[in-house]
Amino acid sequence: MRILVSNDDGVMAPGLRSLVDALSPLGDVTVVAPERECSGYSSALTLQQPLRVLKLENGFYSVSGTPADCVHLALNGFLDFEPDLVVSGINAGANLGDDVIYSGTVAAAMEGRFLGKPALAVSLCGPHVREHGAQGFEVAAQWVARLLKHGPKLNLPARTVLNINVPDLPADQIRGVRMTRCGHRERAMDLRQMQDPRGRTVYWIGMAGEPADGGQGTDFQAIAENCVSVTPLTTDMTAYAASGAVVAWLEGMA
């Protein structure tokens, strides 16, 4: 199996390294990842300037672009082979509920699916992920490897990716794995207005809101109960449940 790995935390991120180590026994792993952190970039593509690629000493490819750029480039002619699978992560922080709209980690997986490849996005959830070092990432990576060993048994619809969130806990404290749905957050917290060292006003985007729907079956609930969350996401963003209301509204304009 040939596995393409990318992320949004950058090519030097510890989560990516742990993921590569765990997946290498399963097949040939190629890394094409952003040269810098690109959290919150969603599915942005770089269209007004060229992308530059540097091959690092460890064989990873570092790209001057976004997570979606990296996967798009890798699957559209940069690599001289066709990957069988795209895995994005491991993100340093949760991608739960509405986070998936903004997430560069999820977007890299979505780009892989747009281009015809099965794809997973993987995140490590906890308030102190960046402080705990490699241990949490290693636990999450082993869960990914374990799930992929069951890959032949998984028959996903063509427009579907899997969003996997793993609690930042020792392996023996994780209570299993659940199929979940996306919960929802409250609106984001207010922005922070500050002054830079030269006295100019600057703004920081506010933190994500607290869960508004973290109830039965949600990804929030699974993580709160120390379980791995696996949420199927679709690249088809049509709101079918709203079709009747929209048709009635349009007919009323006639």
N, C-alpha and C positions, 0 to 999 in steps of 0.2 A: 504494500500500500504506500502511495506517495502522498504525503501530508504537507500542505502549505500552512504555515503558522504566521499570523500577524497579530497586532494589538493596537491600543491607542496610548499606552504609557511610554512608548519609545523602545527602540531596539536594545537598549541597555537595561531594561526593566527586569527586576528579579523574578516577577511572575512569568515572563516570557521564558527565561532560562529554565525555570522549574518545569514548565510545560514541555519544552523541548526534551529535557532529560527523561521525562515520563513517557513521552510518545516515541522516542527513538527506538525502543525495543519492538515497537509495533510496525515500523516501516521506515522509509526514507523521509526525513524531515527537512524542509527548506524554509528558511525564515526570510520574509520580506516585510519590513516594519518601518515605521516613521523614525527619522533621525532624532526627534524630540517628542516630548509629551504632547498629545493631541486630544486630551479628554474633552468631551462635549462637542466634538466636531461633527457628530452625526454622519450623514452620508455625503458630506462636502467633497467635491472633486476639484482639482486644480486645473483650470481651463485657460487661464490667461498668461501662463508662464510654463516653461519646460520643467520636467522633473529630472533630478540628478540622483544617480544611484552609486553608492560606494560599497564595495565588497570588503567587509571587515576581516581581520585575521582569523576569527572563529568561523568564517564562512557565511555569516549572516549578511543579508543585503540591507543597507541603510538608505532610506528614501527621503528626499526633501519634499515630502508631501503628507497627505492625510492618510488615515487608515484605509478609507475606501480607495484612494489613489493606489496604495500598495497592492491591494488585492486585484484591482482593475489592471494594473500594469503586469502583475505576475501572470494573470490568466489570459492576457491579450497579446502575447508575443514576446515578453521579456524572458520567460523561462523557455528552455528548449524541450520541455516535456509537459504533459498534462497531469496536474495533481488530481488525486481521487477524492480529496477531502480538504476543506478549509476549517481551521480551528483558530479562533481569535481569543487572545487572553494571555495570561490570566490577569484580569483587571484588578488593580489595587483599590477595591471598594465595590459596593453593591451596584447592580443594575436591575432594580426591582420596580415593578409597576411602571409609572410614566417615565422612569429613567431611560427606558429603551428607546424613546423618541430622540433623545439627545446623545445617546452613547456612541462613541466611536468604536468601542469594542463590538457592540451589536451591529453597527453599520458595516464593519469589515466582513462579518459573517453574512449579512444581507447582500453585500456586493458579490460574495462568492456564490450565493444562491441565484442572484440575478443572472450570473454567468454560467449557470448550469451545474454547480457543484453542491453536494451535501455540505452543510456548514453548521458549526457550533460556535456559540459565544460563551465564554467562561469568566466568572467574576468571583472574587473572594470577599465575603461580607463580614464587616465588623468595624467598630469605631476606632480600632487601633491597628489596622492592617499594616500601615506603613511603619509602625514601630516594632512589630513582632519579628521582622526579618524573614528568612526563607521558610521557616517551618510551616506556616499556614499555607503558603503557596505550594509546598511539596505535598501537603495533604490534599489540597484541591486538585493538583495535577494527577495524583494517583486515582482520585475519583473519576477524572476524565478518562484516564487509561482504562479503568475498570468498565466504564460505560461503553467505550469504543470496542472493547472485546466482544460486546454483544451486538455490534453494528450490523452484522448480516441479518439479525432478527428484526431490524427496524425498517419499516416501509413507510416513509413519510411522503405526504403529497408534494407535488413538484415545487410549490411556492413556499415551503415551510423550512424554517431554521429552528434550532433548539437553543434557548437561552438558559444557561446553567448557572446557578448561584450556589456557592458552597459556604457554610458558616465558618468563621475563623476560629476553629476549635481543634484541640488534639483529635487525632483520628478515632480514638476510643470513646469520644463524647458525641460523635455524630450519630444520630439515631435512625439513619436510613435515608431513602430517597423517595420523593413524591413528584407526581405529575401535578402541575399547578397552573393557575391562570394568573394573568397580570392583575395585581391590585391597583389602587390609585392613591395619589398623594394629595394633600392640601396644596393650595397655591404656594409658590415659592416665597421664602421670607424676603423682607424688604432689602433693597440694595444698601450698601454701606458707602457713604460719602466721606472722603478723607482728603488730606492734602499731601502732595508729594514733597520731597525735600526743597523744591524751589517755590513752594507756596501755591502751586496750581491745584485746582480741584480735580480729583480722580474718583472713580466709582468702582466698587467691587460688586459683582453679581451676588445676590443673596443665596443662602443655603437652600437646598431642596426642602420642600414641605414635609411635615410628618405624614404617616399613612392616614388616608381618609377611608380607604377600604382595605383593611388588612384581615378580613374575615375568612370564613370557611373556604378552603381551596385555593387561597391566594399564595403567591410567592412570599409575601411578607409573613404570612402565618407559618409557612414551612421553615423559614429561617429562624423565626422567633422560637420555634419548637425544636431547634437544633437539627433540622433535616436539610438535605440537599434538595434544592428546587430545580425542576426541569420543566420549562414552559415552552410549548410550541408557539412560535410566532409566524405570521404569514406576511409575505411581501405584497399581497393584495390588500390595499388599505380601503377598499370600498366598504362603506357602512350599509350593508344590505338591510339591516333592521330599519333604517331610515328611509328606504326607497318609497314606501307608501306615502309618507308625509311629504316627501319632495314632489312626488307625482301630483298629489292633491294641491299643493301650493302652486305648481306650474299650471295646472288646469284652471286654477282660479284667476290666472292672469289673462286667459283667452277672452 
